[in-house]
Structure formats: C-alpha cells, structure tokens
Amino acid sequence: MKLVVVLIAVLLLVWLLLGSSRRRAKKARRDSPAARPAPQVEGMVTCAHCGVHLPGSLALQVRGQAYCSEAHRDAGPRVP
C-alpha cells in the first residue's frame, strides 16, 4: 500500500513539473520575435544613371526617373 502512495506522489510531481515547463515554453513562443508581425516591405527602384537598386523612399525622383544621388540626378539618365 505504501508503494502505491509513493508511486502516485511521484506521478503527480512529474505531471506538475511537465505542465509547468509546457506553460513556460508556450509563453516563450508567444513572446518570441518570430511571433511578432513582419515589418512592411518597401518597394525598390533602379537608379536611371547607374542602375543600382535602392528603396523608393531614399531615391530622388525627377520627371518619373529615380536617382541614387544628387550627382547622378544632375548627370541625368545614362544613354546606352
């Protein structure tokens, strides 16, 4: 009879420890950076002079053309 009580106590202890570790793991997954929404993707444009790709927010726009710098804007589009 004593063995049954000890066995039940051990099983109860294991069950409590596993439940606690599962809750901690679930909380860690919920708080992880992977669970956060992805940042918004920005469109890329190509410099009309040199062809380098850069984010649209950093480009200098002139008459429908995108440029990577003021020097390339002043030089104008490259003629092939």
PDB file with SEQRES, HELIX, SHEET and CRYST1 records, atoms N, CA, C and O in Angstrom:
SEQRES   1 A   80  MET LYS LEU VAL VAL VAL LEU ILE ALA VAL LEU LEU LEU          
SEQRES   2 A   80  VAL TRP LEU LEU LEU GLY SER SER ARG ARG ARG ALA LYS          
SEQRES   3 A   80  LYS ALA ARG ARG ASP SER PRO ALA ALA ARG PRO ALA PRO          
SEQRES   4 A   80  GLN VAL GLU GLY MET VAL THR CYS ALA HIS CYS GLY VAL          
SEQRES   5 A   80  HIS LEU PRO GLY SER LEU ALA LEU GLN VAL ARG GLY GLN          
SEQRES   6 A   80  ALA TYR CYS SER GLU ALA HIS ARG ASP ALA GLY PRO ARG          
SEQRES   7 A   80  VAL PRO                                                      
HELIX    1 AA1 LYS A    2  ASP A   31  1                                  30    
HELIX    2 AA2 PRO A   33  ALA A   35  5                                   3    
HELIX    3 AA3 GLU A   70  ALA A   75  1                                   6    
SHEET    1 AA1 2 MET A  44  THR A  46  0                                        
SHEET    2 AA1 2 HIS A  53  PRO A  55 -1                                        
SHEET    1 AA2 2 LEU A  60  VAL A  62  0                                        
SHEET    2 AA2 2 GLN A  65  TYR A  67 -1                                        
CRYST1    1.000    1.000    1.000  90.00  90.00  90.00 P 1           1          
ATOM      1  N   MET A   1       0.819  -1.184   0.000  1.00  0.00           N  
ATOM      2  CA  MET A   1       0.000   0.000   0.000  1.00  0.00           C  
ATOM      3  C   MET A   1       0.873   1.262   0.000  1.00  0.00           C  
ATOM      4  O   MET A   1       0.572   2.244  -0.678  1.00  0.00           O  
ATOM      5  N   LYS A   2       1.953   1.209   0.774  1.00  0.00           N  
ATOM      6  CA  LYS A   2       2.863   2.352   0.846  1.00  0.00           C  
ATOM      7  C   LYS A   2       3.493   2.630  -0.525  1.00  0.00           C  
ATOM      8  O   LYS A   2       3.712   3.787  -0.883  1.00  0.00           O  
ATOM      9  N   LEU A   3       3.778   1.585  -1.279  1.00  0.00           N  
ATOM     10  CA  LEU A   3       4.374   1.709  -2.603  1.00  0.00           C  
ATOM     11  C   LEU A   3       3.405   2.416  -3.564  1.00  0.00           C  
ATOM     12  O   LEU A   3       3.840   3.213  -4.395  1.00  0.00           O  
ATOM     13  N   VAL A   4       2.129   2.140  -3.463  1.00  0.00           N  
ATOM     14  CA  VAL A   4       1.130   2.766  -4.324  1.00  0.00           C  
ATOM     15  C   VAL A   4       1.049   4.259  -4.028  1.00  0.00           C  
ATOM     16  O   VAL A   4       0.969   5.061  -4.958  1.00  0.00           O  
ATOM     17  N   VAL A   5       1.069   4.646  -2.774  1.00  0.00           N  
ATOM     18  CA  VAL A   5       1.012   6.061  -2.395  1.00  0.00           C  
ATOM     19  C   VAL A   5       2.250   6.792  -2.899  1.00  0.00           C  
ATOM     20  O   VAL A   5       2.136   7.904  -3.413  1.00  0.00           O  
ATOM     21  N   VAL A   6       3.427   6.194  -2.762  1.00  0.00           N  
ATOM     22  CA  VAL A   6       4.671   6.801  -3.236  1.00  0.00           C  
ATOM     23  C   VAL A   6       4.639   6.923  -4.759  1.00  0.00           C  
ATOM     24  O   VAL A   6       5.049   7.947  -5.305  1.00  0.00           O  
ATOM     25  N   LEU A   7       4.159   5.892  -5.444  1.00  0.00           N  
ATOM     26  CA  LEU A   7       4.068   5.929  -6.896  1.00  0.00           C  
ATOM     27  C   LEU A   7       3.117   7.027  -7.360  1.00  0.00           C  
ATOM     28  O   LEU A   7       3.421   7.734  -8.321  1.00  0.00           O  
ATOM     29  N   ILE A   8       1.981   7.181  -6.703  1.00  0.00           N  
ATOM     30  CA  ILE A   8       1.031   8.242  -7.048  1.00  0.00           C  
ATOM     31  C   ILE A   8       1.649   9.615  -6.795  1.00  0.00           C  
ATOM     32  O   ILE A   8       1.459  10.533  -7.592  1.00  0.00           O  
ATOM     33  N   ALA A   9       2.379   9.763  -5.704  1.00  0.00           N  
ATOM     34  CA  ALA A   9       3.023  11.041  -5.388  1.00  0.00           C  
ATOM     35  C   ALA A   9       4.076  11.385  -6.444  1.00  0.00           C  
ATOM     36  O   ALA A   9       4.171  12.540  -6.857  1.00  0.00           O  
ATOM     37  N   VAL A  10       4.851  10.424  -6.879  1.00  0.00           N  
ATOM     38  CA  VAL A  10       5.883  10.652  -7.895  1.00  0.00           C  
ATOM     39  C   VAL A  10       5.229  11.025  -9.227  1.00  0.00           C  
ATOM     40  O   VAL A  10       5.677  11.963  -9.888  1.00  0.00           O  
ATOM     41  N   LEU A  11       4.183  10.309  -9.628  1.00  0.00           N  
ATOM     42  CA  LEU A  11       3.486  10.624 -10.871  1.00  0.00           C  
ATOM     43  C   LEU A  11       2.866  12.016 -10.825  1.00  0.00           C  
ATOM     44  O   LEU A  11       2.900  12.740 -11.820  1.00  0.00           O  
ATOM     45  N   LEU A  12       2.304  12.396  -9.689  1.00  0.00           N  
ATOM     46  CA  LEU A  12       1.729  13.728  -9.530  1.00  0.00           C  
ATOM     47  C   LEU A  12       2.809  14.803  -9.656  1.00  0.00           C  
ATOM     48  O   LEU A  12       2.594  15.833 -10.296  1.00  0.00           O  
ATOM     49  N   LEU A  13       3.945  14.567  -9.058  1.00  0.00           N  
ATOM     50  CA  LEU A  13       5.054  15.517  -9.136  1.00  0.00           C  
ATOM     51  C   LEU A  13       5.553  15.663 -10.578  1.00  0.00           C  
ATOM     52  O   LEU A  13       5.798  16.780 -11.033  1.00  0.00           O  
ATOM     53  N   VAL A  14       5.705  14.558 -11.292  1.00  0.00           N  
ATOM     54  CA  VAL A  14       6.140  14.606 -12.690  1.00  0.00           C  
ATOM     55  C   VAL A  14       5.115  15.359 -13.527  1.00  0.00           C  
ATOM     56  O   VAL A  14       5.488  16.174 -14.370  1.00  0.00           O  
ATOM     57  N   TRP A  15       3.831  15.098 -13.307  1.00  0.00           N  
ATOM     58  CA  TRP A  15       2.758  15.762 -14.056  1.00  0.00           C  
ATOM     59  C   TRP A  15       2.788  17.272 -13.824  1.00  0.00           C  
ATOM     60  O   TRP A  15       2.627  18.047 -14.767  1.00  0.00           O  
ATOM     61  N   LEU A  16       2.991  17.692 -12.577  1.00  0.00           N  
ATOM     62  CA  LEU A  16       3.053  19.121 -12.266  1.00  0.00           C  
ATOM     63  C   LEU A  16       4.271  19.780 -12.906  1.00  0.00           C  
ATOM     64  O   LEU A  16       4.167  20.888 -13.432  1.00  0.00           O  
ATOM     65  N   LEU A  17       5.412  19.119 -12.868  1.00  0.00           N  
ATOM     66  CA  LEU A  17       6.626  19.687 -13.463  1.00  0.00           C  
ATOM     67  C   LEU A  17       6.506  19.800 -14.977  1.00  0.00           C  
ATOM     68  O   LEU A  17       6.929  20.804 -15.550  1.00  0.00           O  
ATOM     69  N   LEU A  18       5.942  18.798 -15.637  1.00  0.00           N  
ATOM     70  CA  LEU A  18       5.771  18.856 -17.085  1.00  0.00           C  
ATOM     71  C   LEU A  18       4.787  19.950 -17.474  1.00  0.00           C  
ATOM     72  O   LEU A  18       5.007  20.651 -18.462  1.00  0.00           O  
ATOM     73  N   GLY A  19       3.723  20.107 -16.728  1.00  0.00           N  
ATOM     74  CA  GLY A  19       2.751  21.158 -17.016  1.00  0.00           C  
ATOM     75  C   GLY A  19       3.361  22.534 -16.864  1.00  0.00           C  
ATOM     76  O   GLY A  19       3.082  23.433 -17.657  1.00  0.00           O  
ATOM     77  N   SER A  20       4.184  22.702 -15.858  1.00  0.00           N  
ATOM     78  CA  SER A  20       4.840  23.991 -15.638  1.00  0.00           C  
ATOM     79  C   SER A  20       5.811  24.316 -16.772  1.00  0.00           C  
ATOM     80  O   SER A  20       5.861  25.452 -17.244  1.00  0.00           O  
ATOM     81  N   SER A  21       6.576  23.324 -17.205  1.00  0.00           N  
ATOM     82  CA  SER A  21       7.536  23.578 -18.283  1.00  0.00           C  
ATOM     83  C   SER A  21       6.810  23.845 -19.603  1.00  0.00           C  
ATOM     84  O   SER A  21       7.283  24.649 -20.407  1.00  0.00           O  
ATOM     85  N   ARG A  22       5.678  23.190 -19.843  1.00  0.00           N  
ATOM     86  CA  ARG A  22       4.905  23.458 -21.054  1.00  0.00           C  
ATOM     87  C   ARG A  22       4.360  24.880 -21.064  1.00  0.00           C  
ATOM     88  O   ARG A  22       4.365  25.546 -22.099  1.00  0.00           O  
ATOM     89  N   ARG A  23       3.887  25.345 -19.903  1.00  0.00           N  
ATOM     90  CA  ARG A  23       3.369  26.724 -19.834  1.00  0.00           C  
ATOM     91  C   ARG A  23       4.483  27.729 -20.098  1.00  0.00           C  
ATOM     92  O   ARG A  23       4.274  28.718 -20.801  1.00  0.00           O  
ATOM     93  N   ARG A  24       5.662  27.484 -19.538  1.00  0.00           N  
ATOM     94  CA  ARG A  24       6.789  28.384 -19.771  1.00  0.00           C  
ATOM     95  C   ARG A  24       7.199  28.390 -21.245  1.00  0.00           C  
ATOM     96  O   ARG A  24       7.487  29.449 -21.803  1.00  0.00           O  
ATOM     97  N   ALA A  25       7.225  27.226 -21.870  1.00  0.00           N  
ATOM     98  CA  ALA A  25       7.596  27.139 -23.285  1.00  0.00           C  
ATOM     99  C   ALA A  25       6.558  27.840 -24.155  1.00  0.00           C  
ATOM    100  O   ALA A  25       6.911  28.518 -25.120  1.00  0.00           O  
ATOM    101  N   LYS A  26       5.299  27.682 -23.824  1.00  0.00           N  
ATOM    102  CA  LYS A  26       4.236  28.336 -24.587  1.00  0.00           C  
ATOM    103  C   LYS A  26       4.348  29.847 -24.467  1.00  0.00           C  
ATOM    104  O   LYS A  26       4.167  30.559 -25.455  1.00  0.00           O  
ATOM    105  N   LYS A  27       4.643  30.347 -23.271  1.00  0.00           N  
ATOM    106  CA  LYS A  27       4.800  31.788 -23.051  1.00  0.00           C  
ATOM    107  C   LYS A  27       6.019  32.301 -23.813  1.00  0.00           C  
ATOM    108  O   LYS A  27       5.968  33.387 -24.391  1.00  0.00           O  
ATOM    109  N   ALA A  28       7.116  31.537 -23.825  1.00  0.00           N  
ATOM    110  CA  ALA A  28       8.327  31.948 -24.539  1.00  0.00           C  
ATOM    111  C   ALA A  28       8.066  32.026 -26.036  1.00  0.00           C  
ATOM    112  O   ALA A  28       8.553  32.945 -26.695  1.00  0.00           O  
ATOM    113  N   ARG A  29       7.302  31.076 -26.591  1.00  0.00           N  
ATOM    114  CA  ARG A  29       6.976  31.117 -28.019  1.00  0.00           C  
ATOM    115  C   ARG A  29       6.102  32.322 -28.333  1.00  0.00           C  
ATOM    116  O   ARG A  29       6.262  32.956 -29.376  1.00  0.00           O  
ATOM    117  N   ARG A  30       5.182  32.637 -27.434  1.00  0.00           N  
ATOM    118  CA  ARG A  30       4.275  33.756 -27.669  1.00  0.00           C  
ATOM    119  C   ARG A  30       5.036  35.081 -27.616  1.00  0.00           C  
ATOM    120  O   ARG A  30       4.688  36.013 -28.341  1.00  0.00           O  
ATOM    121  N   ASP A  31       6.059  35.184 -26.781  1.00  0.00           N  
ATOM    122  CA  ASP A  31       6.825  36.420 -26.625  1.00  0.00           C  
ATOM    123  C   ASP A  31       8.027  36.500 -27.562  1.00  0.00           C  
ATOM    124  O   ASP A  31       8.747  37.499 -27.550  1.00  0.00           O  
ATOM    125  N   SER A  32       8.257  35.470 -28.369  1.00  0.00           N  
ATOM    126  CA  SER A  32       9.447  35.452 -29.215  1.00  0.00           C  
ATOM    127  C   SER A  32       9.316  36.439 -30.374  1.00  0.00           C  
ATOM    128  O   SER A  32       8.199  36.796 -30.750  1.00  0.00           O  
ATOM    129  N   PRO A  33      10.440  36.889 -30.950  1.00  0.00           N  
ATOM    130  CA  PRO A  33      10.392  37.813 -32.086  1.00  0.00           C  
ATOM    131  C   PRO A  33       9.704  37.200 -33.308  1.00  0.00           C  
ATOM    132  O   PRO A  33       9.139  37.927 -34.124  1.00  0.00           O  
ATOM    133  N   ALA A  34       9.743  35.887 -33.440  1.00  0.00           N  
ATOM    134  CA  ALA A  34       9.107  35.247 -34.590  1.00  0.00           C  
ATOM    135  C   ALA A  34       7.590  35.398 -34.544  1.00  0.00           C  
ATOM    136  O   ALA A  34       6.928  35.333 -35.579  1.00  0.00           O  
ATOM    137  N   ALA A  35       7.040  35.598 -33.353  1.00  0.00           N  
ATOM    138  CA  ALA A  35       5.591  35.729 -33.227  1.00  0.00           C  
ATOM    139  C   ALA A  35       5.120  37.144 -33.571  1.00  0.00           C  
ATOM    140  O   ALA A  35       3.926  37.363 -33.773  1.00  0.00           O  
ATOM    141  N   ARG A  36       6.039  38.095 -33.641  1.00  0.00           N  
ATOM    142  CA  ARG A  36       5.677  39.474 -33.981  1.00  0.00           C  
ATOM    143  C   ARG A  36       5.381  39.584 -35.467  1.00  0.00           C  
ATOM    144  O   ARG A  36       5.937  38.824 -36.259  1.00  0.00           O  
ATOM    145  N   PRO A  37       4.528  40.502 -35.859  1.00  0.00           N  
ATOM    146  CA  PRO A  37       4.252  40.662 -37.287  1.00  0.00           C  
ATOM    147  C   PRO A  37       5.495  41.147 -38.034  1.00  0.00           C  
ATOM    148  O   PRO A  37       6.311  41.891 -37.490  1.00  0.00           O  
ATOM    149  N   ALA A  38       5.619  40.720 -39.260  1.00  0.00           N  
ATOM    150  CA  ALA A  38       6.768  41.098 -40.083  1.00  0.00           C  
ATOM    151  C   ALA A  38       6.692  42.580 -40.438  1.00  0.00           C  
ATOM    152  O   ALA A  38       5.600  43.120 -40.612  1.00  0.00           O  
ATOM    153  N   PRO A  39       7.841  43.239 -40.547  1.00  0.00           N  
ATOM    154  CA  PRO A  39       7.822  44.648 -40.955  1.00  0.00           C  
ATOM    155  C   PRO A  39       7.318  44.795 -42.384  1.00  0.00           C  
ATOM    156  O   PRO A  39       7.394  43.859 -43.180  1.00  0.00           O  
ATOM    157  N   GLN A  40       6.814  45.953 -42.693  1.00  0.00           N  
ATOM    158  CA  GLN A  40       6.290  46.200 -44.030  1.00  0.00           C  
ATOM    159  C   GLN A  40       7.433  46.222 -45.039  1.00  0.00           C  
ATOM    160  O   GLN A  40       8.513  46.742 -44.758  1.00  0.00           O  
ATOM    161  N   VAL A  41       7.188  45.665 -46.193  1.00  0.00           N  
ATOM    162  CA  VAL A  41       8.191  45.606 -47.258  1.00  0.00           C  
ATOM    163  C   VAL A  41       8.077  46.867 -48.102  1.00  0.00           C  
ATOM    164  O   VAL A  41       6.980  47.278 -48.481  1.00  0.00           O  
ATOM    165  N   GLU A  42       9.215  47.470 -48.389  1.00  0.00           N  
ATOM    166  CA  GLU A  42       9.233  48.702 -49.175  1.00  0.00           C  
ATOM    167  C   GLU A  42       9.649  48.391 -50.602  1.00  0.00           C  
ATOM    168  O   GLU A  42      10.498  47.530 -50.835  1.00  0.00           O  
ATOM    169  N   GLY A  43       9.058  49.084 -51.546  1.00  0.00           N  
ATOM    170  CA  GLY A  43       9.381  48.875 -52.954  1.00  0.00           C  
ATOM    171  C   GLY A  43      10.764  49.401 -53.302  1.00  0.00           C  
ATOM    172  O   GLY A  43      11.218  50.403 -52.749  1.00  0.00           O  
ATOM    173  N   MET A  44      11.426  48.717 -54.221  1.00  0.00           N  
ATOM    174  CA  MET A  44      12.752  49.114 -54.672  1.00  0.00           C  
ATOM    175  C   MET A  44      12.643  49.771 -56.038  1.00  0.00           C  
ATOM    176  O   MET A  44      11.763  49.440 -56.833  1.00  0.00           O  
ATOM    177  N   VAL A  45      13.554  50.711 -56.300  1.00  0.00           N  
ATOM    178  CA  VAL A  45      13.625  51.375 -57.598  1.00  0.00           C  
ATOM    179  C   VAL A  45      15.058  51.269 -58.114  1.00  0.00           C  
ATOM    180  O   VAL A  45      15.979  50.963 -57.356  1.00  0.00           O  
ATOM    181  N   THR A  46      15.235  51.520 -59.395  1.00  0.00           N  
ATOM    182  CA  THR A  46      16.553  51.450 -60.018  1.00  0.00           C  
ATOM    183  C   THR A  46      16.995  52.850 -60.425  1.00  0.00           C  
ATOM    184  O   THR A  46      16.225  53.604 -61.020  1.00  0.00           O  
ATOM    185  N   CYS A  47      18.226  53.188 -60.102  1.00  0.00           N  
ATOM    186  CA  CYS A  47      18.775  54.483 -60.494  1.00  0.00           C  
ATOM    187  C   CYS A  47      18.848  54.544 -62.018  1.00  0.00           C  
ATOM    188  O   CYS A  47      19.353  53.620 -62.657  1.00  0.00           O  
ATOM    189  N   ALA A  48      18.344  55.633 -62.598  1.00  0.00           N  
ATOM    190  CA  ALA A  48      18.326  55.785 -64.052  1.00  0.00           C  
ATOM    191  C   ALA A  48      19.726  55.991 -64.614  1.00  0.00           C  
ATOM    192  O   ALA A  48      19.942  55.795 -65.810  1.00  0.00           O  
ATOM    193  N   HIS A  49      20.679  56.383 -63.774  1.00  0.00           N  
ATOM    194  CA  HIS A  49      22.042  56.647 -64.259  1.00  0.00           C  
ATOM    195  C   HIS A  49      22.948  55.421 -64.122  1.00  0.00           C  
ATOM    196  O   HIS A  49      23.581  55.008 -65.093  1.00  0.00           O  
ATOM    197  N   CYS A  50      23.013  54.836 -62.914  1.00  0.00           N  
ATOM    198  CA  CYS A  50      23.982  53.752 -62.693  1.00  0.00           C  
ATOM    199  C   CYS A  50      23.339  52.373 -62.574  1.00  0.00           C  
ATOM    200  O   CYS A  50      24.044  51.367 -62.650  1.00  0.00           O  
ATOM    201  N   GLY A  51      22.024  52.300 -62.391  1.00  0.00           N  
ATOM    202  CA  GLY A  51      21.350  51.008 -62.331  1.00  0.00           C  
ATOM    203  C   GLY A  51      21.319  50.357 -60.964  1.00  0.00           C  
ATOM    204  O   GLY A  51      20.838  49.233 -60.828  1.00  0.00           O  
ATOM    205  N   VAL A  52      21.824  51.042 -59.949  1.00  0.00           N  
ATOM    206  CA  VAL A  52      21.802  50.460 -58.605  1.00  0.00           C  
ATOM    207  C   VAL A  52      20.355  50.439 -58.090  1.00  0.00           C  
ATOM    208  O   VAL A  52      19.570  51.342 -58.378  1.00  0.00           O  
ATOM    209  N   HIS A  53      20.017  49.394 -57.324  1.00  0.00           N  
ATOM    210  CA  HIS A  53      18.685  49.282 -56.733  1.00  0.00           C  
ATOM    211  C   HIS A  53      18.719  49.876 -55.327  1.00  0.00           C  
ATOM    212  O   HIS A  53      19.647  49.622 -54.559  1.00  0.00           O  
ATOM    213  N   LEU A  54      17.702  50.667 -55.001  1.00  0.00           N  
ATOM    214  CA  LEU A  54      17.616  51.282 -53.678  1.00  0.00           C  
ATOM    215  C   LEU A  54      16.149  51.422 -53.288  1.00  0.00           C  
ATOM    216  O   LEU A  54      15.272  51.417 -54.151  1.00  0.00           O  
ATOM    217  N   PRO A  55      15.878  51.548 -51.970  1.00  0.00           N  
ATOM    218  CA  PRO A  55      14.494  51.725 -51.530  1.00  0.00           C  
ATOM    219  C   PRO A  55      13.897  52.994 -52.130  1.00  0.00           C  
ATOM    220  O   PRO A  55      14.582  54.007 -52.268  1.00  0.00           O  
ATOM    221  N   GLY A  56      12.628  52.930 -52.481  1.00  0.00           N  
ATOM    222  CA  GLY A  56      11.959  54.060 -53.099  1.00  0.00           C  
ATOM    223  C   GLY A  56      11.952  55.301 -52.234  1.00  0.00           C  
ATOM    224  O   GLY A  56      11.952  56.417 -52.754  1.00  0.00           O  
ATOM    225  N   SER A  57      11.947  55.125 -50.903  1.00  0.00           N  
ATOM    226  CA  SER A  57      11.920  56.285 -50.016  1.00  0.00           C  
ATOM    227  C   SER A  57      13.255  57.037 -50.002  1.00  0.00           C  
ATOM    228  O   SER A  57      13.289  58.207 -49.620  1.00  0.00           O  
ATOM    229  N   LEU A  58      14.347  56.395 -50.407  1.00  0.00           N  
ATOM    230  CA  LEU A  58      15.664  57.046 -50.419  1.00  0.00           C  
ATOM    231  C   LEU A  58      16.008  57.634 -51.789  1.00  0.00           C  
ATOM    232  O   LEU A  58      16.968  58.394 -51.909  1.00  0.00           O  
ATOM    233  N   ALA A  59      15.246  57.295 -52.806  1.00  0.00           N  
ATOM    234  CA  ALA A  59      15.553  57.740 -54.166  1.00  0.00           C  
ATOM    235  C   ALA A  59      15.128  59.191 -54.377  1.00  0.00           C  
ATOM    236  O   ALA A  59      14.181  59.680 -53.761  1.00  0.00           O  
ATOM    237  N   LEU A  60      15.850  59.856 -55.258  1.00  0.00           N  
ATOM    238  CA  LEU A  60      15.499  61.211 -55.682  1.00  0.00           C  
ATOM    239  C   LEU A  60      14.696  61.081 -56.967  1.00  0.00           C  
ATOM    240  O   LEU A  60      15.211  60.570 -57.962  1.00  0.00           O  
ATOM    241  N   GLN A  61      13.466  61.526 -56.967  1.00  0.00           N  
ATOM    242  CA  GLN A  61      12.576  61.385 -58.123  1.00  0.00           C  
ATOM    243  C   GLN A  61      12.562  62.689 -58.927  1.00  0.00           C  
ATOM    244  O   GLN A  61      12.302  63.761 -58.381  1.00  0.00           O  
ATOM    245  N   VAL A  62      12.843  62.585 -60.220  1.00  0.00           N  
ATOM    246  CA  VAL A  62      12.793  63.739 -61.127  1.00  0.00           C  
ATOM    247  C   VAL A  62      12.171  63.276 -62.437  1.00  0.00           C  
ATOM    248  O   VAL A  62      12.687  62.366 -63.084  1.00  0.00           O  
ATOM    249  N   ARG A  63      11.070  63.896 -62.825  1.00  0.00           N  
ATOM    250  CA  ARG A  63      10.374  63.601 -64.086  1.00  0.00           C  
ATOM    251  C   ARG A  63      10.184  62.098 -64.311  1.00  0.00           C  
ATOM    252  O   ARG A  63      10.444  61.587 -65.400  1.00  0.00           O  
ATOM    253  N   GLY A  64       9.735  61.411 -63.286  1.00  0.00           N  
ATOM    254  CA  GLY A  64       9.448  59.978 -63.401  1.00  0.00           C  
ATOM    255  C   GLY A  64      10.668  59.079 -63.352  1.00  0.00           C  
ATOM    256  O   GLY A  64      10.532  57.862 -63.481  1.00  0.00           O  
ATOM    257  N   GLN A  65      11.848  59.635 -63.171  1.00  0.00           N  
ATOM    258  CA  GLN A  65      13.076  58.860 -63.071  1.00  0.00           C  
ATOM    259  C   GLN A  65      13.539  58.858 -61.621  1.00  0.00           C  
ATOM    260  O   GLN A  65      13.363  59.846 -60.908  1.00  0.00           O  
ATOM    261  N   ALA A  66      14.125  57.758 -61.187  1.00  0.00           N  
ATOM    262  CA  ALA A  66      14.667  57.645 -59.832  1.00  0.00           C  
ATOM    263  C   ALA A  66      16.188  57.677 -59.900  1.00  0.00           C  
ATOM    264  O   ALA A  66      16.795  57.066 -60.779  1.00  0.00           O  
ATOM    265  N   TYR A  67      16.797  58.401 -58.958  1.00  0.00           N  
ATOM    266  CA  TYR A  67      18.257  58.513 -58.910  1.00  0.00           C  
ATOM    267  C   TYR A  67      18.741  58.212 -57.498  1.00  0.00           C  
ATOM    268  O   TYR A  67      18.033  58.465 -56.524  1.00  0.00           O  
ATOM    269  N   CYS A  68      19.961  57.667 -57.393  1.00  0.00           N  
ATOM    270  CA  CYS A  68      20.511  57.293 -56.092  1.00  0.00           C  
ATOM    271  C   CYS A  68      21.232  58.450 -55.403  1.00  0.00           C  
ATOM    272  O   CYS A  68      21.425  58.404 -54.188  1.00  0.00           O  
ATOM    273  N   SER A  69      21.632  59.471 -56.132  1.00  0.00           N  
ATOM    274  CA  SER A  69      22.349  60.596 -55.526  1.00  0.00           C  
ATOM    275  C   SER A  69      22.090  61.863 -56.332  1.00  0.00           C  
ATOM    276  O   SER A  69      21.552  61.820 -57.438  1.00  0.00           O  
ATOM    277  N   GLU A  70      22.488  62.993 -55.748  1.00  0.00           N  
ATOM    278  CA  GLU A  70      22.319  64.277 -56.441  1.00  0.00           C  
ATOM    279  C   GLU A  70      23.216  64.354 -57.673  1.00  0.00           C  
ATOM    280  O   GLU A  70      22.833  64.931 -58.690  1.00  0.00           O  
ATOM    281  N   ALA A  71      24.408  63.771 -57.580  1.00  0.00           N  
ATOM    282  CA  ALA A  71      25.331  63.800 -58.724  1.00  0.00           C  
ATOM    283  C   ALA A  71      24.732  63.051 -59.915  1.00  0.00           C  
ATOM    284  O   ALA A  71      24.834  63.505 -61.055  1.00  0.00           O  
ATOM    285  N   HIS A  72      24.116  61.917 -59.650  1.00  0.00           N  
ATOM    286  CA  HIS A  72      23.506  61.156 -60.741  1.00  0.00           C  
ATOM    287  C   HIS A  72      22.246  61.844 -61.242  1.00  0.00           C  
ATOM    288  O   HIS A  72      21.924  61.774 -62.428  1.00  0.00           O  
ATOM    289  N   ARG A  73      21.538  62.506 -60.342  1.00  0.00           N  
ATOM    290  CA  ARG A  73      20.362  63.272 -60.772  1.00  0.00           C  
ATOM    291  C   ARG A  73      20.793  64.389 -61.716  1.00  0.00           C  
ATOM    292  O   ARG A  73      20.166  64.612 -62.752  1.00  0.00           O  
ATOM    293  N   ASP A  74      21.873  65.092 -61.350  1.00  0.00           N  
ATOM    294  CA  ASP A  74      22.368  66.192 -62.185  1.00  0.00           C  
ATOM    295  C   ASP A  74      22.914  65.684 -63.530  1.00  0.00           C  
ATOM    296  O   ASP A  74      22.804  66.374 -64.543  1.00  0.00           O  
ATOM    297  N   ALA A  75      23.501  64.478 -63.536  1.00  0.00           N  
ATOM    298  CA  ALA A  75      24.066  63.920 -64.754  1.00  0.00           C  
ATOM    299  C   ALA A  75      22.969  63.410 -65.695  1.00  0.00           C  
ATOM    300  O   ALA A  75      23.182  63.330 -66.905  1.00  0.00           O  
ATOM    301  N   GLY A  76      21.820  63.071 -65.157  1.00  0.00           N  
ATOM    302  CA  GLY A  76      20.706  62.600 -65.979  1.00  0.00           C  
ATOM    303  C   GLY A  76      20.803  61.106 -66.259  1.00  0.00           C  
ATOM    304  O   GLY A  76      21.730  60.433 -65.810  1.00  0.00           O  
ATOM    305  N   PRO A  77      19.829  60.603 -67.007  1.00  0.00           N  
ATOM    306  CA  PRO A  77      19.837  59.167 -67.291  1.00  0.00           C  
ATOM    307  C   PRO A  77      20.986  58.784 -68.209  1.00  0.00           C  
ATOM    308  O   PRO A  77      21.397  59.556 -69.075  1.00  0.00           O  
ATOM    309  N   ARG A  78      21.491  57.580 -68.002  1.00  0.00           N  
ATOM    310  CA  ARG A  78      22.592  57.078 -68.827  1.00  0.00           C  
ATOM    311  C   ARG A  78      22.051  56.700 -70.192  1.00  0.00           C  
ATOM    312  O   ARG A  78      21.002  56.069 -70.319  1.00  0.00           O  
ATOM    313  N   VAL A  79      22.783  57.096 -71.190  1.00  0.00           N  
ATOM    314  CA  VAL A  79      22.418  56.765 -72.564  1.00  0.00           C  
ATOM    315  C   VAL A  79      23.248  55.548 -72.966  1.00  0.00           C  
ATOM    316  O   VAL A  79      24.476  55.593 -72.887  1.00  0.00           O  
ATOM    317  N   PRO A  80      22.598  54.453 -73.400  1.00  0.00           N  
ATOM    318  CA  PRO A  80      23.375  53.232 -73.741  1.00  0.00           C  
ATOM    319  C   PRO A  80      24.227  53.380 -74.955  1.00  0.00           C  
ATOM    320  O   PRO A  80      24.920  52.439 -75.342  1.00  0.00           O  
TER     321      PRO A  80                                                      
END                                                                             
